[in-house]
Amino acid sequence: MKRILAAFLAAVLSGTIAPECQGQYTTDWIANTFGTNATHVGNAARSMWVAPEGVIYTSSLWDENEGGVAIYQNGQSIGSIGAHDEFQGSAITGNSIDLFVALQFDKTFGSGAVGRYNRTSKARDLLINVSADTTERHADVVTGLATWGQFFYVSDFPGNRVRVYKTNGTWVRDITVSGPGALAIDRFGKIWVAQKSAGTVLGFSPTGTLLSTIGLAPTSRPSSLYFDPTTSNLMIGDSGPDMNIKIYNVSHTPSLVGTFGIQGGYLDTTTGIKGEIGVKRFTRVAGIGKDSLGNLYVLNNPWGGTWDLGRAAGTDIHSYSASGTLQWTLQSLNFEGIAAPDPGTDGAFFYGGTNIYTGTAGGTFVANTVDPIAYPSDPRININDRGRGEHFGQLATVGANRILVAAGQNPDIFYFFHFNAANGYIAIPDATIPGTAFNTTARIRNGFCLDSKGDVWAGLDRTGAIWHYPLTGFAADGTPTWGAGISTPIPGTITPLTRIIYLPESDTMILAQGIVGSIDWTSIGTRVEVYHGWLAGNTTAPNPVINITSANPKSITAAGNYLFVGYVHTVPNIDAFNLTTGSLDTTLINSRPDTVYVGNDVDSMYGLRSYLRTTGEYVVTKDNYNGSSIVVYRWTP
């Protein structure tokens, strides 16, 4: 609250002293269905329960500005429950009175706990420790929850058991199950348990006797379950290669009676472009539910995100009528990440670290660029990767080729990807810097830039130099290659160097100084040097030198003749500095405060991107981790 209040006061003061705006700009957003703080769709929902009256509850590990259990009805946000960091996100269920939700690790009770919340008061009135594993801070311990009458059921994954409790918290029995996951209870009290990695769903009697085994394909990954009492069908969400929902009649011996969703989901190439999101083109089916009218709700979890489960690639809820017609979607597709305007579409598309967007007023979710089937070692889904999720996208379009660089919030390693026609929107992993492709093991601690021609500029740690890796071409499949690094000493007037931006169209190098005397290599100081004619030989005479007078600059981007600066712990404003004169020409504040929430600040090193369209309009994108969206400014000087 102190941070929010400070940001508010700073914004008020800044608004009174900001320079007169030169030209006109608009404020917009993408990557979230709703643009205001009060109505925004919650971040990274990983489980869902639907009440009979059509109220939807989702659970997330982290939502910066609201409770981790988000509540929706009729395509609208209607509130939340709990603190923003209270829940694990892995499992949620409910009944007419209560919700049962897996809790995040807490220093008081550890991991593996479930909280009971009154749906009316929204208060937690019971805490149950269900697992002996109480030390896990990252992986899920509780992997499934379900209710039936006076009972609720919990999958204790490391305990290899399903635990049965009365809804008052009284333990009843344990059922031994290897690797239990999602749960569903049928009308007779039969307990259905998904074994995700095994590709099976087991059916137990209410007393724990194994009665049925549904064997899916070996590659299937049953990630969610729902029993439909009106049809006696068990719906199984498959996050394996099929990316669909399998429907089994379980009134007697289980039998497959149908599917819902396009086989292959967003990776199918017969009904769309590979990676393309669309009606019934699902990603990970993380939740399934129906209301009393027969409307079906499907929670997708787009691919992306590593050990920090609060930074998954988004929330994507689809509502279908009883006849299977899409009625509406609710989407929150960005948290602590940024998308770069695509020069190949003159800024109409935006490429994030894992997703592609287009449009205005929330925009359209175009594609998820991760293919976990073809590229299971993709660093964007590798749990052993050192980053917190590579959701910050940088993009170069060179002829018909695109190069995507994905990185984390405050990165010192960057991941390279390419695209080709055969793989559609899928970003194919290529290389990293540091890494063998660039012949270095040094971390990037003095700035990084992928310029518009595909060249790479890197400030390798402890080398005292700016390294330039020129793009040498593309293989037939679109794979880029770079030449050997060419080093130029860092000018002494800008040490310690913390940011690099190179604009090849004008041969302009922009270097930002860090905080002198500080060991924080992620922050920017007050001095920015602009070198016109850098490759022509001017590496020692900056003109102009820009002095940043606002507090706490954090992220910079540049296009055309302007440098854009964003700040942390102060204001959400973006200052535009003229690269010819060095003057502060305008400050982008918010032209639509009643419609668009722009967040508090820019809490990331590369949280701004920019592009100069052929029309003369600048498009500037800003990370809005507060509202789980991306702010888009369009400015014509």
C-alpha positions in Angstrom: 0.0 0.0 0.0 2.9 2.4 0.7 4.2 1.7 -2.7 0.9 2.3 -4.4 0.4 5.6 -2.4 3.8 6.8 -3.3 3.2 6.0 -6.9 -0.1 7.9 -6.8 1.4 11.0 -5.2 4.3 11.0 -7.6 1.9 10.7 -10.5 -0.1 13.7 -9.3 3.1 15.8 -8.9 4.5 14.6 -12.2 1.3 15.5 -13.9 1.6 19.1 -12.7 5.2 19.5 -14.0 5.3 17.4 -17.1 6.2 19.2 -20.3 3.5 20.3 -22.7 2.7 17.4 -24.9 4.0 17.7 -28.4 1.7 16.0 -30.8 -1.1 13.6 -30.0 -1.1 10.2 -28.3 -3.6 7.6 -27.3 -3.5 5.1 -24.5 -4.6 1.5 -25.1 -3.9 -2.0 -23.9 -3.6 -5.6 -25.1 -3.3 -9.1 -23.5 -6.2 -8.7 -21.0 -9.9 -8.7 -21.8 -10.4 -5.7 -19.5 -8.3 -2.6 -19.2 -9.1 -1.3 -15.7 -7.7 -2.4 -12.4 -11.1 -3.3 -10.9 -12.2 -5.4 -13.8 -9.0 -7.0 -15.1 -8.9 -10.7 -15.7 -6.7 -12.4 -13.0 -3.2 -13.6 -13.7 -2.1 -17.1 -14.6 -5.1 -19.2 -13.4 -4.1 -22.8 -13.2 -7.3 -24.4 -11.9 -11.0 -23.7 -12.0 -14.3 -24.7 -10.3 -17.7 -23.7 -11.7 -20.7 -23.4 -9.4 -24.1 -24.6 -10.7 -25.4 -21.0 -11.0 -22.5 -20.2 -13.4 -20.1 -18.5 -11.0 -16.5 -19.3 -12.0 -13.7 -19.5 -9.4 -10.1 -19.7 -10.6 -6.9 -20.1 -8.5 -3.5 -18.5 -9.2 -0.2 -18.4 -7.4 0.2 -14.7 -7.8 -1.9 -11.7 -8.8 -0.3 -8.4 -8.1 -3.4 -6.3 -7.5 -6.1 -8.7 -6.3 -6.8 -11.9 -4.5 -5.4 -15.1 -6.0 -8.9 -16.7 -6.3 -10.6 -14.7 -9.0 -14.4 -14.8 -9.5 -16.3 -14.4 -12.8 -19.8 -14.7 -14.1 -21.4 -14.0 -17.5 -18.0 -13.0 -18.9 -17.3 -10.4 -16.3 -15.0 -10.1 -13.3 -17.0 -9.9 -10.1 -14.4 -9.9 -7.4 -11.7 -12.1 -5.7 -10.8 -13.9 -2.5 -7.8 -13.9 -0.4 -4.4 -12.2 -0.7 -2.6 -11.9 -4.0 0.0 -14.5 -2.9 -2.1 -16.8 -0.8 -2.8 -19.7 -3.1 -0.7 -22.3 -5.0 -3.0 -22.2 -8.0 -2.8 -26.0 -8.5 -6.3 -27.0 -7.3 -9.7 -25.6 -6.3 -13.2 -27.0 -5.8 -16.3 -26.0 -4.0 -19.9 -26.7 -3.0 -22.9 -24.6 -2.2 -21.3 -23.1 0.9 -17.5 -23.4 0.7 -14.5 -23.3 -1.5 -11.5 -25.6 -0.9 -8.2 -24.2 -2.3 -4.6 -25.4 -2.3 -2.5 -22.9 -0.4 0.9 -21.5 -1.3 3.9 -22.3 1.0 3.7 -20.3 4.2 6.4 -20.0 6.8 3.8 -20.9 9.5 2.4 -24.1 8.1 4.6 -24.9 5.1 3.4 -26.4 1.9 0.7 -29.0 1.2 -2.1 -27.3 3.0 -5.8 -26.7 1.9 -7.9 -23.7 3.0 -11.6 -23.7 3.3 -13.3 -20.4 2.4 -16.9 -19.4 2.9 -18.3 -18.3 -0.5 -20.4 -15.6 1.0 -18.0 -14.0 3.5 -14.9 -14.9 1.4 -13.1 -15.6 4.7 -11.0 -18.6 5.4 -12.4 -20.6 8.3 -10.4 -23.8 8.2 -6.9 -24.8 7.4 -6.0 -28.5 6.8 -2.4 -29.8 6.4 -2.8 -32.7 4.0 0.8 -33.6 3.1 3.9 -34.6 5.0 5.8 -32.6 2.4 5.8 -29.2 4.0 9.0 -27.7 2.6 8.2 -27.4 -1.1 8.3 -23.7 -2.3 8.0 -24.2 -6.0 6.4 -27.4 -7.2 2.8 -28.4 -6.6 2.1 -30.6 -3.6 -1.7 -30.6 -3.7 -2.6 -31.5 -7.3 -6.3 -32.2 -7.2 -9.4 -31.3 -5.2 -13.1 -32.4 -5.4 -16.2 -32.4 -3.3 -19.2 -34.8 -3.0 -21.9 -34.4 -0.4 -20.3 -34.1 3.1 -16.8 -35.1 1.8 -13.9 -33.5 0.0 -11.0 -35.2 -1.6 -7.3 -34.1 -2.0 -4.5 -35.4 -4.2 -1.3 -35.5 -2.1 1.2 -35.8 -5.0 4.4 -36.5 -3.1 2.5 -38.7 -0.6 1.2 -40.9 -3.5 -2.3 -40.8 -2.0 -5.8 -39.4 -2.3 -7.0 -38.2 1.1 -10.7 -38.2 2.0 -12.0 -35.7 4.6 -15.4 -34.6 5.7 -16.0 -31.0 4.8 -15.6 -30.0 8.5 -11.9 -31.2 8.2 -12.3 -34.6 9.8 -10.0 -37.2 8.1 -11.8 -40.3 6.8 -9.4 -42.4 4.9 -6.4 -42.5 2.5 -6.3 -44.2 -0.9 -3.0 -45.2 -2.2 -2.4 -43.8 -5.7 0.9 -43.2 -7.5 1.3 -39.7 -8.7 -2.3 -38.5 -8.2 -3.5 -35.4 -10.0 -6.9 -34.0 -11.0 -10.0 -35.4 -9.2 -13.7 -35.9 -10.0 -16.5 -37.7 -8.1 -19.4 -39.3 -10.0 -23.0 -39.4 -8.8 -22.4 -42.7 -6.9 -19.4 -41.4 -5.1 -16.9 -43.2 -7.3 -13.5 -41.4 -7.2 -11.8 -40.7 -10.5 -8.1 -39.9 -10.2 -5.9 -38.6 -13.1 -2.3 -39.9 -13.2 -1.0 -37.2 -15.5 2.5 -38.5 -16.3 1.2 -42.1 -16.7 -1.6 -41.1 -19.1 -4.2 -42.9 -17.1 -7.4 -42.2 -15.0 -8.2 -44.6 -12.2 -11.7 -45.2 -10.8 -12.0 -46.1 -7.1 -15.1 -47.1 -5.0 -16.0 -44.7 -2.2 -14.1 -46.9 0.2 -10.9 -47.0 -1.9 -11.2 -50.2 -4.0 -9.8 -49.9 -7.5 -12.7 -50.6 -9.9 -11.7 -49.1 -13.3 -8.7 -48.0 -15.3 -9.0 -45.6 -18.3 -5.9 -46.0 -20.3 -5.3 -43.1 -22.6 -2.5 -42.9 -25.2 1.0 -43.1 -23.7 1.6 -39.5 -24.7 -1.6 -38.2 -23.2 -1.4 -36.0 -20.1 -4.8 -35.9 -18.3 -4.6 -32.6 -16.6 -8.2 -31.9 -15.6 -11.4 -33.9 -14.9 -15.1 -33.1 -14.7 -18.0 -35.4 -14.1 -21.2 -34.4 -15.8 -24.1 -35.7 -13.8 -26.6 -35.0 -16.6 -24.9 -37.4 -19.0 -22.9 -39.7 -16.6 -19.9 -38.7 -18.7 -16.4 -38.0 -17.4 -14.6 -35.2 -19.3 -10.8 -35.5 -19.3 -8.7 -32.5 -20.3 -5.6 -33.7 -22.2 -2.6 -31.5 -22.3 -0.6 -34.0 -24.4 -0.3 -33.8 -28.2 -4.1 -34.1 -28.7 -4.8 -30.9 -26.7 -8.5 -31.6 -26.4 -11.2 -33.0 -24.0 -12.0 -36.7 -24.1 -15.5 -37.8 -23.0 -16.0 -41.2 -21.4 -19.3 -42.6 -20.3 -18.6 -44.1 -16.9 -22.1 -45.3 -15.9 -20.8 -48.9 -16.4 -17.5 -50.0 -18.0 -15.8 -46.7 -19.1 -16.1 -46.2 -22.9 -15.0 -43.3 -25.1 -18.1 -41.6 -26.5 -16.7 -38.4 -28.0 -14.2 -35.5 -27.8 -14.6 -31.8 -27.6 -12.0 -29.5 -29.2 -9.9 -29.8 -32.3 -7.4 -32.7 -32.1 -4.0 -31.2 -31.8 -5.5 -28.0 -30.4 -3.5 -24.9 -31.2 -0.8 -27.0 -32.8 -3.2 -28.4 -35.5 -2.4 -27.4 -39.1 -5.6 -28.6 -40.8 -7.9 -25.9 -39.3 -5.4 -23.1 -38.7 -1.8 -22.0 -38.5 0.4 -24.0 -36.1 0.4 -22.1 -32.8 -2.8 -20.2 -33.6 -5.3 -19.8 -30.9 -9.0 -20.1 -31.8 -12.4 -21.7 -31.1 -11.7 -25.1 -29.7 -8.0 -24.8 -30.5 -7.0 -25.5 -26.9 -3.6 -25.3 -25.2 -3.3 -27.0 -21.8 -6.8 -27.8 -20.6 -6.3 -26.9 -16.9 -10.0 -26.8 -15.9 -13.4 -28.0 -17.0 -16.8 -27.2 -15.6 -20.5 -26.9 -16.4 -23.3 -24.9 -14.9 -26.9 -26.0 -14.4 -27.9 -24.7 -17.8 -25.4 -26.9 -19.5 -23.0 -24.1 -20.5 -19.4 -25.5 -20.6 -16.4 -23.6 -19.3 -12.8 -24.5 -20.3 -9.8 -23.1 -18.7 -6.7 -23.1 -20.8 -3.2 -22.5 -19.6 -1.1 -21.2 -22.5 2.4 -22.7 -22.5 5.3 -20.8 -20.9 6.7 -20.2 -17.5 9.3 -22.0 -15.4 9.7 -22.6 -11.7 7.9 -19.4 -10.8 4.4 -20.6 -11.3 2.9 -17.2 -10.9 4.5 -16.2 -14.3 2.8 -18.8 -16.5 1.7 -17.5 -19.9 -1.8 -16.6 -18.9 -5.4 -17.2 -18.2 -7.7 -18.2 -21.1 -11.3 -19.2 -20.2 -13.8 -20.2 -23.0 -17.5 -20.3 -22.4 -19.6 -22.6 -24.7 -23.3 -23.1 -24.9 -24.9 -26.5 -24.4 -24.7 -27.0 -28.1 -21.0 -26.2 -28.2 -21.1 -22.7 -29.6 -18.5 -20.2 -28.2 -20.2 -17.5 -26.2 -17.3 -15.5 -24.8 -13.7 -15.6 -23.6 -11.9 -14.2 -20.6 -8.2 -13.7 -21.1 -5.2 -12.5 -19.1 -2.1 -13.3 -21.1 0.7 -11.3 -19.6 2.4 -10.8 -16.3 5.8 -9.2 -15.8 6.5 -9.3 -19.5 6.4 -7.2 -22.7 5.6 -7.6 -26.3 7.4 -5.9 -29.1 5.6 -4.3 -32.1 6.3 -6.3 -35.2 8.0 -4.4 -38.1 6.8 -7.1 -40.5 3.2 -6.0 -39.9 4.1 -2.3 -39.4 3.4 -2.6 -35.7 0.0 -4.3 -36.0 1.2 -7.5 -34.3 3.0 -7.7 -31.0 5.4 -10.5 -30.1 5.9 -11.4 -26.4 8.2 -14.0 -25.0 5.6 -16.7 -25.4 2.5 -15.1 -27.0 1.5 -13.0 -30.0 -1.2 -10.4 -29.9 -2.9 -7.9 -32.2 -5.8 -5.4 -32.1 -6.9 -2.7 -29.7 -9.0 -2.4 -26.5 -7.6 -5.7 -25.1 -6.7 -7.0 -28.5 -6.8 -10.6 -29.8 -4.8 -13.5 -28.6 -3.2 -14.6 -31.9 -0.9 -17.4 -30.9 1.1 -19.3 -28.3 4.6 -19.7 -29.7 5.7 -22.6 -27.5 5.5 -26.2 -28.9 6.2 -28.5 -26.0 5.8 -31.6 -28.1 8.4 -30.8 -30.7 10.7 -28.8 -28.4 10.4 -30.2 -24.8 13.7 -28.5 -23.9 12.5 -25.1 -24.9 13.9 -22.8 -22.1 10.6 -21.1 -21.8 9.1 -24.3 -20.3 12.2 -25.8 -18.8 11.7 -26.1 -15.0 15.5 -26.2 -14.5 16.1 -22.9 -16.3 17.6 -20.2 -14.1 15.1 -17.5 -15.2 11.7 -16.8 -13.6 9.9 -17.1 -17.0 11.0 -15.7 -20.3 8.1 -13.3 -21.0 10.0 -10.3 -22.3 10.1 -10.3 -26.1 12.4 -8.5 -28.4 11.9 -8.9 -32.2 13.8 -8.3 -35.4 12.2 -8.7 -38.8 14.8 -9.1 -41.6 13.2 -9.6 -44.9 10.8 -12.6 -44.6 12.6 -13.8 -41.5 11.8 -13.0 -37.8 14.2 -13.4 -34.8 12.7 -13.5 -31.4 14.7 -13.0 -28.2 13.0 -13.9 -25.0 14.3 -13.0 -21.5 13.2 -12.6 -17.9 12.5 -9.6 -15.7 16.1 -8.7 -14.9 18.1 -11.0 -17.2 21.8 -11.6 -17.8 21.1 -14.4 -20.3 19.0 -14.1 -23.5 17.3 -16.8 -25.6 17.1 -16.7 -29.4 14.3 -18.2 -31.6 13.3 -18.2 -35.3 10.2 -18.9 -37.2 9.5 -20.6 -40.5 6.5 -21.4 -42.7 6.4 -25.1 -41.7 6.0 -24.2 -38.1 3.7 -21.2 -38.4 3.7 -19.2 -35.2 5.9 -21.5 -33.3 9.2 -20.0 -32.1 12.0 -22.6 -32.7 14.8 -22.5 -30.1 18.2 -21.6 -31.5 20.8 -20.2 -29.2 21.6 -18.3 -26.1 24.0 -15.6 -25.1 26.1 -16.5 -23.2 26.5 -19.7 -25.2 28.4 -21.5 -27.9 26.8 -19.6 -30.8 28.4 -16.4 -29.5 31.5 -18.1 -28.1 31.2 -16.7 -24.6 30.4 -17.7 -21.1 30.3 -14.2 -19.8 26.9 -12.9 -18.5 25.3 -9.9 -20.0 25.6 -7.3 -17.2 26.3 -4.1 -19.3 23.4 -4.0 -21.7 21.8 -6.0 -24.6 20.3 -5.1 -27.9 18.8 -7.0 -30.8 18.8 -4.3 -33.5 16.3 -4.0 -36.4 18.7 -5.7 -38.8 19.2 -8.7 -36.5 22.6 -7.8 -35.2 23.4 -8.5 -31.5 25.0 -6.0 -29.2 26.1 -7.2 -25.8 27.9 -5.7 -22.8 29.7 -8.9 -21.6 30.4 -8.8 -17.9 34.0 -7.8 -16.8 35.2 -7.4 -20.4 35.1 -3.6 -20.4 33.8 -3.7 -24.0 30.6 -3.6 -26.1 30.5 -6.7 -28.3 28.9 -6.5 -31.8 27.8 -9.8 -33.4 26.7 -9.1 -37.0 24.0 -11.2 -38.5 25.5 -13.2 -41.3 22.4 -14.8 -42.8 19.7 -17.4 -42.4 19.7 -21.1 -43.2 16.9 -22.5 -45.5 14.8 -23.3 -42.5 15.1 -19.8 -41.1 17.8 -20.4 -38.5 19.9 -17.3 -38.1 23.7 -17.2 -37.7 26.0 -14.5 -36.5 29.6 -13.6 -37.1 32.4 -13.4 -34.5 32.1 -10.7 -31.9 33.7 -7.3 -32.6 34.6 -5.5 -29.4 34.7 -1.7 -28.8 35.9 -0.3 -25.5 33.1 1.1 -23.3 33.6 4.9 -23.2 34.9 5.9 -19.8 32.3 8.7 -19.5 29.5 6.1 -19.4 30.8 3.5 -17.0 29.4 1.5 -15.4 27.4 0.8 -18.6 24.0 -0.8 -18.0 22.0 -0.4 -21.3 22.8 -0.6 -25.0 20.5 0.4 -27.9 21.7 0.6 -31.5 19.5 2.1 -34.3 21.0 0.9 -37.6 18.8 3.1 -39.7 20.6 6.2 -38.5 23.8 4.5 -37.2 23.0 5.8 -33.7 24.3 4.2 -30.5 22.6 5.0 -27.2 24.4 4.1 -24.0 22.9 4.4 -20.5 25.0 4.6 -17.4 24.3 2.6 -14.3 24.4 3.9 -10.7 28.0 4.9 -10.0 29.3 3.1 -7.0 26.4 0.6 -6.8 26.6 -3.1 -7.3 23.0 -3.1 -8.8 23.7 -3.7 -12.5 20.0 -3.8 -13.3 19.3 -0.1 -12.6 19.9 3.1 -14.7 21.5 6.2 -13.4 21.0 9.7 -14.7 23.3 9.9 -17.8 22.5 8.7 -21.3 25.0 9.3 -24.1 23.9 9.4 -27.8 26.5 8.7 -30.5 25.6 9.5 -34.1 27.8 7.6 -36.5 28.9 4.9 -34.2 29.9 2.3 -36.9 31.2 5.2 -39.0 33.8 5.7 -36.2 32.3 8.0 -33.6 32.7 6.0 -30.4 34.1 8.8 -28.2 32.1 12.0 -28.8 28.5 11.7 -27.6 26.1 14.4 -28.8 23.7 14.9 -27.2 24.1 13.8 -23.6 20.7 13.3 -22.0 20.4 14.0 -18.3 17.5 12.1 -16.7 16.1 14.2 -13.8 13.2 12.0 -12.8 13.8 9.5 -10.1 14.6 5.8 -10.6 14.8 5.2 -14.4 14.6 1.5 -15.0 13.9 0.7 -18.7 14.6 2.4 -22.0 13.8 1.8 -25.6 14.3 3.9 -28.8 13.0 4.2 -32.3 13.3 6.8 -35.0 14.4 10.0 -33.3 13.2 9.3 -29.7 14.4 7.6 -26.6 11.6 6.5 -24.2 12.3 6.1 -20.5 10.2 4.3 -17.9 10.6 4.5 -14.1 10.3 2.1 -11.1 8.8 2.8 -7.6 7.7 6.2 -8.8 5.3 6.8 -11.7 4.0 4.9 -14.7 4.9 7.8 -17.0 7.1 7.4 -20.1 9.3 10.3 -21.0 10.2 10.9 -24.7 13.7 12.5 -25.2 14.7 13.9 -28.6 17.8 12.1 -29.9 18.9 15.2 -31.8 18.6 17.8 -29.2 18.5 15.8 -26.0 15.4 17.6 -24.9 12.4 16.1 -23.1 9.8 16.6 -25.7 6.8 14.9 -24.1 5.6 12.7 -21.3 3.2 9.9 -22.0 0.9 9.7 -19.0 -2.6 8.3 -19.7 -5.0 9.8 -22.1 -7.9 7.5 -20.9 -7.6 7.1 -17.1 -11.3 6.0 -16.8 -10.8 3.2 -19.4 -7.2 2.1 -19.2 -5.1 1.3 -16.1 -1.4 1.8 -16.8 -0.1 0.4 -13.6 2.4 1.8 -11.1 5.8 1.7 -12.9 8.1 -0.4 -15.0 9.6 -3.0 -12.7 11.9 -4.7 -15.3 15.0 -4.0 -17.3 13.5 -4.4 -20.7 9.9 -3.6 -19.9 9.5 -1.1 -22.7 9.5 -1.7 -26.5 9.0 0.8 -29.3 8.6 1.1 -33.1 8.2 3.9 -35.6 5.5 3.0 -38.1 5.6 4.0 -41.8 2.9 6.5 -41.0 5.1 8.5 -38.7 3.4 7.1 -35.6 5.4 5.8 -32.6 4.1 2.7 -31.0 5.4 2.2 -27.4 4.5 -0.8 -25.3 4.9 -1.0 -21.5 4.8 -3.9 -19.1 1.8 -3.6 -16.7 2.3 -6.3 -14.1 -0.2 -4.6 -11.9 -3.1 -5.2 -14.3 -1.7 -8.3 -16.1 -1.7 -6.5 -19.4 0.5 -4.6 -21.8 -0.1 -0.9 -22.2 0.2 0.5 -25.7 0.8 4.2 -26.4 0.4 5.5 -30.0 2.0 8.9 -30.4 2.5 11.1 -33.4 4.9 14.0 -32.6 
